[in-house]
Amino acid sequence: MKSKPFYMSLIVLISTSAGIGLLSSTAELSSGQHFPKDSTFIDKIAFYSDRFGNREICLINADGTEFQRLTNNTAHDECPSFSPDGRKIAFSSNRDGNYEIYIMNSDGTDQQRLTYSPENDDHADWSPDGIKIAFSRYTDQSHSNIFVMNADGSNVQQITSNSDENMRPDWSPDGTRILFNTNKDGNYEIYLMNADGSNQQRLTNTTAFEIFPQLSHEGNQIIYARIVMNPFYGEVHLLNLDDSSDVALTQNSRSENPVWSSDGKQIAFQTSRDGNFEIYVMNADGSNQQRLTNHSSWDGWPSWGKIQTSTSIKDGYDEFPKDFQLHQNYPNPFNPSTKIKFIIPSVETSRQDVFTTMKVYDVLGNEITTLVNEEKPAGIYEVYFNYTDLPSGIYLYKLQANNNSLIKKMVLLK
């Protein structure tokens, strides 16, 4: 008996699926399934350090343990930025002459150059779906603009265009806006704009410098550094966008460059309160400030990521279910982005990686895009689907690994 064409399978799936629960805003597992323990994921902080004589990208656990050096060359590697899934780190390096944007795996392997410009590129930041990277491009020491490119380095586009300094882009959680610094009003202030550079709005207005902004995961708070020039000092601040309240989280220290933890409950930052810059962490309300690095050299520019360790994936078979799982996307309905979780099970008889694909289709079976297309070890994964050009409607996503395949539907509602 011949199998049905894929587009027929999609139509059957749509027509036979019950309407109840289609517009649910929560992602649920089917009966009998158990969400595996999160023990294969670990919070890490990437930063750069000059303890080796030049600046190199390093990695520690979020409690300060297990120091690792990720880059190793005679040039300067700076400004690390974790991808949303924790698998990649973008950074800037002058190993080829001027500063360019590079990416590497979170263990330091497979370092690849993305930008090729006679100017200097740095301050990379990933879009929440991991598809794009925003960065700053400097024409000289006092002029820079913000650019956006695909995560493979293609389709580079300039989105700001004045003659001042526009720098340190930070994507909003829904991927529609970008937070950034600019000195076009005289001193450095925080602005928010659409992801295409339009509708630029000023958020801060003081005589100090407001720099290094980052939005919370919910998009309603901003952490940043407020720098006063005379006398020179800086503190980490928390700005609530709901009521415009602004509080200092650090006191009497030069503290800057704050970043949110993966769960939003903590903040990592750099401070020179001990003489030289070190990495610290504190609760989101400023309490319980703890030093993570302790070296006579400079440690700074933290980026917080949650990564999946290869040894846990390969060897922790008891931590994973034996079932191949594809979860309902969340949120659903969505506009314009949504997250899809899936599980590649462990197989006791084999430790080989599994070639895995996930593709999105319309209701007629036309392929929209490929979200996953690579060998993957057993583990828990999340991918993002973000497509601003699609019309409202029902779409299907199909996960395939070896001889296993699962299909679910999702709703884009504009």
N, C-alpha and C positions, 0 to 999 in steps of 0.2 A: 504494500500500500504506500502510495507516494505521500510525502508530507505536504502540508499546505504551504503555499508561498507565504513569505513573512508578512506581506501587507494583509493577507486574509486572516492570519493569526491575530493581527492587531485589531481588525474589525470585529472578529469574534470576541476578543478580550473586552473591547469597549461595550459591545451590545449585551454581553452576559454579565458584566460587572454591576453590582447593585449600586444605585445612586447614593444610598445612605453612606456617609463617611467620606464622600468624594471631596467635600469642601472642608474637611476637618483641618484645624490648624495645628494638630499635634501629630507626630510620627509615632506609630505604634507597631509593636512586633506581633506576628500572628501567634495564635494559641500554641502553647507548648514550647516556644522558643525562650531562651534565656540570654539576656545580654551578657557578654563575656566580661570578665574583670578587666579593669583598666591598667593592670599591672605592667603591660608592655609599653605604656606611654610614660614618659618622664619629662618633667619641666627642665629646660635648659636655658642658660643665658649665654648668648654670644657677645663678645666685646672685642675691642682691639687694645693691644698692649705694646709698649716700646721696651719691654724688659729684655728683648733679644738684640737690642742695638738699633733695630728698625721696627716699624709698626707691623704687627702680625695679628691675624684673627685668631681668637682663642675661644674656648668653650668650657663652661662649668655647669654642674648641677645647680638648681635654684637654691640649694642650701650652701653653696660654695665649695662642695667636694668635687673630686674627679676632674681636675684641671687637664685640658687638652689643648695642644697647639694645632690649629687647622691649616694654616698657611706657613710656608717656609721658603723665603727667597730674600734677596738683598734689597728689594724695593719696599715700598710702603703699601700695606693692605689695610683698609680702614672701613668704617661705617657699615658694619654687618646688619643685615635685615632678614629675619626668618620669613620664609614663605608661609602662607596660612596653614598648610598641612604639615609643616615642620620638616619637610624632606629636603628643601633647598635653602641656601643662604645667598643672598645678593650682597655684593660689597664693591667698593671702589679700590682701584690699584693703579699705581704708576709704573708697573713692571715693564710696560712697553713704551715708556717715555712720559706721556701725560696721563692724568687720571681718567680711567675708563670704568664702565660698569661690567662686573664679572658675576657669574653665579657658580656655585659648587654644591655638591651634596653636603648634607649637614654633618658628615664625618670628614669633610675636607677633600674628598675625591672628586674627580671629573670637573676640574676648574675650567670654565669656558668664558671667553671674552664676548660681550654682547654689543658694546658700542665702539664705533670707530670714528672719532672726531678729533680735529686738531685742538679743540677746547677741552676743558676739564669737566668730567662728569662725576657726580657723587650724590650722596643722600638718597639712595634707592629705597623705594617702598612698594610692596606688592599690593595689588588690588585684592579684595577679600575672596575672590574666586580663583586667584592665582594665575589669571590669564594675562594681566598687564603689570607693568612696572612703571611707576612714576619716578623721576629723578631730577636733580638740578644740574644745569649746564652753565658753567662760568666762562664768559668771554674774557674777563680779567678779574682782578681782585675785588672789584666793586660793582660788577654787573653780572647778573645771572638770570636765567629764566627756567621755568619748569617744563619738562617734556614728559610725554607718555609713549611707551612702546609696548609691543607684545613681549611676552616673557621669553621668547627666543631671540629677541633683539630686532625683530622686523617692525616695519610700520612706525618709525619714529616720528612723533608729531609734537610741535611746540604749542603749548596751551596758554602761556602768558607772554606778553609782548611789550612791556615797558622797559625803560632804560635804567631801572634800579636793580636791587637785589631781590629776587624771588626765589625762595629756597625751602628746604626741608618739607617736602610734600608728605601728607598722611591721608590715606583713603578713609572715607566714611565706611561704617560697617555694611551698608547696602550697596556700596560701589558707585553711587551716583554723584558724590561730591568729594572734593579734596581740600583738606586743611593745609595752610602754608604760612610761611613768614614772608613779610615784605617790609622794606624801609621806604616805600614810595611816599609816605606821609612824614618823613623826616627820621623818626626812630623806628626800630623794629616792632611791628604789631602783628597780631594773628588775624588772618583772613580765611574765609571759607568761600569756595567757588564750585560751580558745577564741574563735572569731570572733563568737560570740553573747554574749560577756562572761562566760561561765561558767568554772569551774575556774581561778581566778586563782592563779598560783604565783609566789612570790618567788624571784628568781635571784641577787640581790646582797644583801649584808648587811654594811655598813661604816659608819663614822662620817662618811664623806665623802658628797657628793652624786654619784650615778651617773645621768647624764642623756644625752639624744640617742642612744638605742640603735638599732642596725640589724643585722638578721640577715644572715649571708652567704648567697650563692645556694644553697649546699648545706644551710643551716639548722643547721649544727653550730658556728658561731662568731658572736659578737656583738662589734661594735666600739661603743664608747661613750666618753663623756668623764667622767672622775672629777674633781670639783671639790672642793678643800679651801678652807675659808673663812678660816682664820687660821693662817699668812698666806695670802692669796687667790692660788690658782693652779689650773690645770687641765691635765690630760694626756689624750691619746687612749690607750685601753686596748683590748686584745683578750682576750676571754673565750672559752675553749674549753669548749663544753658537754659534750664527751665525757669530759674528765678534770677539769673545773672549774679548770684552770690559768688564771691571769690575768697578763698582761704589759703593761707600759707601752711604747707605741710611740714616744712623744715624751718629751723630757726638758727640764726647766728652762724651760718656756714655758707661756703660757696658750693651750692648744690644745683645740679642741672641735668638736662637730658633724661627726663623720666620716661619710662615705658610701663604699660600695664602688663600684669601677669596674664597667663592664658585663661584664668577663671575670673579675672577682674578684681580679685580680692587683695592683691598686693601691687606694689610699684617698685621697680628697680630704678636706680639712678646713680649718677656719679657725683662724688663730693670730694673736696680737698680739705675737709675738716681735720684730717690727720697729717697734713703737710703736703701730700701729693694726692692726685686723684685716685680713688679706689671705687669699686662697685659696692653699693649698699642696696638693701631691700627694706621695705617698710609696709605696714598695712595701708590700705587705701585711705584711711583717715589720718595717716601720718604717725601712728603709734608703732611701737616695737621696731625701731630702726636698728638694723643689724649689718655689720660689715661682712662682706663676702670675700673680697680679695685683700691681700696683705703683702705688698711688695714695694720696694723702694722706687720702682719705676711707675710710669703712668698707665693706669687701667681705666678705660672709659668707653662711652658710646654703647651701652647695653641694648640688646634686642632679645626679647623673651619668646621662646618657642616651646611647643610641646611635641616631642619627637618620639618615634617608635624605634626601639632599640633592636638591632638585627639579631642579637643573641636571644632575646626574649621571644622574638617571633619564631626563630628557627627551633629553639629548644623547649620553649614553654608550652608543650602540647596540652597539658592539663588545663591551661588557662583558656583554651579556645573550644567552642562548640564544634561538633562534628558536622554541622549542617551549613550548607551554602546558603547565605542569606542576603537578600536585597530589601532594604527598608523603604518605607514610604518617605518621599521627599518632605523636607520641612524648610520654610513654611509651605503650605498648600491650601489654597491657591497662593501664587507668588507673583511678584512684580518688582524688579526684573530678574532677581537672582534667588536661587534656592539651593539647599544642601542635600546631598544624597549619601547615605551611609550604606556600606556593604561589608560583608565578611567573607573572606576566603578561609575555609576550614583547614585545620591540621589533618594530615593523613599519616597515621602511625607507620605505614609501610613505606612512606616516601618523604624525603625532605627536600624534594625539588620544588623550585618556584613554578608557578602556574601562569601560563600566558592568559592574560585577562583583558577583555574589552568591555567598554560600556558605551553605547551609542544612543543618541536621541533621534526619534522619528516623529513625523506628523502622523495624523490618523490614516493617511493613504499609504503609509510605509516609506515615504521619502526620507532619506537620512538627512538630519539637520546638522549634526556635529558628532565628533568622537571625543568623549571625556576621558577614557582610559584606553591605552593600547600598549601594554608592556608586560613583561614578566613580573609577577608579584609573589612574595612569600606569604605564608599563612598570616593573617592579621586582620585588624579592624581598620577600615579606611573611610574617608569622607572626601567627596568631590563636590565642586560647585558648578552649577549651570547658570550662566548669566547671558541672556540674549535680549538686547534692547530692541532689536529690529523685528522680532516675531510678532504676529498679531495674537490677540487673545484666542484661547482655544484649548483643546485637550492635546497633550503630547505624550508620547510613550518613551520610556527609557528601558533599555535591555542590557542586562549584565550577562556575560558569557565567560566561563572559565573551563577549559577542556571540554568535556561533554555536558556540562551543566549550563543551563540558561534560565533566567528569570526576567519577567517583564512586569512593569508597573506603569500606571498612568499618573500624570500630573496636570494641573490646570494653571495656565498663564492667564491672569485676569488683570487687565489694564483699566 
